[in-house]
């Protein structure tokens, strides 16, 4: 079962948005806020703030390695029809190791996301809220995961423009 479905998301558009494919192909970018973009889709209404990493380092057995990954994106989504406000998600561009978690470090605090396939999320909406608050105060988010092949990935996202992008997405989805 898709983890998004477990948290109440349904529909093909949402599944594509969750993987980042839709965000890249959508012509509905409504705002650019420094290092973050805002997209809006209708039918069903969904708004999201999204960013790609500024730096990516992949290691295996302690050595830097070159690996092929698909899109790497960090999202905050709003789906008013489903009652979803400020839902964080991360797509790592590869299948995560089964049963693994992804760590997200903001400042001196590290948060854990659970994984399914190529995606990762905080466990609860309360966790989303706590992490988003930290992201609004922080300068960068460092996301570390482990692929099904044992590669450790470290993606660094700038948080410049994060607050403005999240506020814009929330406003456009009536949150």
N, C-alpha and C positions, 0 to 999 in steps of 0.2 A: 504494500500500500504506500502510495506517495505520502511523505510526511506532511506536505502542504494540505492534503486531504484530511489528515488526522487533526490538523489545527483549523479545519473548517473552510478551506479554499476548494473551489471546484471550477471547472471550465477550462477549455483549451487555451484561451488567451492568458489565463492566470498561470497555467503550467509553463507556457512559453516565457512569460514575464519572470517567473521564478528561476528559469535557467539562464536568464540574461539575453537569450537570443532575441526576444521580442524588443527589449530595450535598445538593442543595437539596430534593429531593422525598423523600429517604429519611427514614423515621421511626426509623431506627436510630442516632441520635446518642447515644453512650454517655457522652460527657464534654464539658465546656466548660472550657477552660483559658485564661482571660483572653481574648485575641483569636483563639484557635484552637479548633476543634472536632474531636472524634474520632468517626468513624463506623465501624461494623463491619457487614459483610454475610456471609452464609453461602452456600455452594453455588454457586460456590466461595468459600472463605473469603478475605476481603479486609478490611483495616483501613487507614484513612487519616486523617491529620491535614490539616486544610484551613483556609484563611483567605481572606477577601476584603480588598481594599486599603482603607486608611484614607483615602487621597487618590489622585485620578486627575487628570492634566493631559494634554490632547490638543492638539497643535499641528500646524499646517500652514503651511509657508513662514514659520516663525518666529512665527506668531501663534496665540494660544489660540483653539481652535474647539470648538463643540459637536458631538459625534458620538454616534451610537447604537451601543452595544456590548451584546452579551449578557453573560453572567456572566464575571467576571474572578476567577480563583481560583488560589491557589498550594497545591500538594499535596505530601505525602510519603506514598507508598503502600507497603503490605506485602501480598504474595501468597504465603503459605507453600507452596501447591500448585505454584507455578511457580518457587520458590526465589528470589523477589524480596524484598529487604529494603531499606528506605529509598530508594525511587526517587522522585526529585523530578520534578514536572511543573508547568507553568504553562499556563493557558488564558486567552488575551487578549481573548476576546469579539469577535473579528473575524478574517478570514483575514490571515495575515502575508504580506508581500511575498515572492514566490518567491525562494529562495536567501538570504533574510535570516537574521540571527541575532537573538537577544534578549540584551541584557546585563542582568546581575543584579549590582548593587553592594551589598556588605555592608561597612560600614566603609570602609577605603581600597582594598579589593580588588574588582575587577570580574571576573565569570565570564561565559562565553558559553554560551548554550543554542542548539541547532539547532531549526529550526521545520518544521512540516508542518501545513497548514490553519490551524486556530486554536490549535494546541498547540505547546509548546516543552519541550525536555528537555536535560539535560547529555548529553554524548556517551557516557559510560561509567559503570558503577557506581562506579568509583574517583573520578570527578568528583562523583557524588552524595554520596559520603562526605565529601569535602573541603569541599563547599559546605554540607552539613548541619552540619559542625563549625563553620564560620564563622557560620552562622545561630544556633547555640546560644550563641555568644559575642556576637552583635550585638544591636542595638536595633531596626534596621529593615533591610528589603531593598527596594531601588528597582529595579524591573523596567522596562526601556525596550525598546520594539519599534517596528516600522514596518509599517503596514498595506499591503495590496495597493493602496490608493488614495493612499498616500504620507503618511498621517497618522502622526506620531510620538506614541507614547503613553508616559506615565511613570506607573507605578502604585507607590505606596508602601505596603508591608505592614509592620505592627507585628510584631515578633518576641516580644512579651510573651506568655508562655505556650507558646511554640514548643517548648522543651525538654520540658516536662511533657506536651504533646500527643503529641509524637513518641514519648516513652517509653511513654505509655499505649497508643498504637496498636501499637507493637512488642510490648509485653507481651500484648496481647489476641490478637495473631497469632503468639505463641510465638517471637518473635525475641529 
